[in-house]
Amino acid sequence: MGDPGGGAIVSFVVCYLGYLWRDSLVVMAVFTSKYNFGDVVYLVTDPDQMKYIVCEIEFRPGAVVYHVASGRETHAAYEFELTFEPDLVEKLK
């Protein structure tokens, strides 16, 4: 499930065809993220330290936003707000 050394790689190709079919521009972007779809993660600031599953990864300019779910509860979180391991000190507070 959680591979701290890996990460999701999402790539896409955007093609723009000009007025003439022979004039075309192909742009390729490759995005990487620390967490994969389906990884079990914990919110750093969650006092209950509930398990969440990564269900969506959103690439924004300068940031990656992870949408995580636990039962009916969902959250959008930045990479620094998530961890693979529960924070037991936070849970004991």
N, C-alpha and C positions, 0 to 999 in steps of 0.2 A: 504494500500500500504506500506508505510514506517513504520516499527515497530522498533523503536530504541532499544527496549529490546530484540527483537528476533534475528533471523539471519538464514541464509541458513545452513543446515547441509547436507553434502554430505558424503556418506560412500561407500566404495567399498570393495570387497573381492578379494584378489589375491590368486589363488591356484597354487601351483607348484607340479606337480606329478613327482616323481623321476622315476628311471628306473623300479622300481617295483610298481605296483598299490597300494600296502599296505603302501608304504612310501610316505606320503604326508605332505605338510606344508601349513597351512592356516594362512594368515596374514590379519588382519583387521585394517583399519585406518579410523578414523572419523575426518573430517575437519569441522570447523565452521567459519562463516563469519558474519560480522555486517550487511551487506545488502543482501536482497533477490533478486531473479530474478524478474524483473518487477517493482522494487522500483523506485520511482522518486527521483533523487538526483541532487545536484548542485556541480560543480567544485568550490572549494574554491577560486582559482585564476582567474576564468573566469570573465572578466569585465562586460559582458552582463548578467551574472547569468541566463543562459539558462537552461531549464529543460532537464535532461538526464534520460534515462531509463537504468537500469542495464540489460544487455542482455547476459553477459557471466561472469563467475567467474573462475579465474585461480589460482590454489593453487601451489605455488612455495616454495622451501625450505626457511623458515623464513619469507615468505610474501604472501599476498593475492593480486592479481591484478584483478581489476574490469574492464570489457570492457563495456563502456556506449555509448549510441547512442542518437542523437537528429536529427531527419530527416536524411539527408545524412552524417552528421558529426558524427564521432566516435572518442573515446579516450580510452586509457588504463590508469588507474589511481590506485594508492595505496589507501588504506583505509583512510589515513590521508588527502588525497586530496579531499575527498568527504564529503558532509554534507546533512542532510535531509532538512535543512532550507536555503533559499537564504541569502547571505550576502549583505544586502542593502547598507552598507558602500562601498563595492567593486563596486556595481552597480553605485553609485553616483560619483565615481572618474572620 
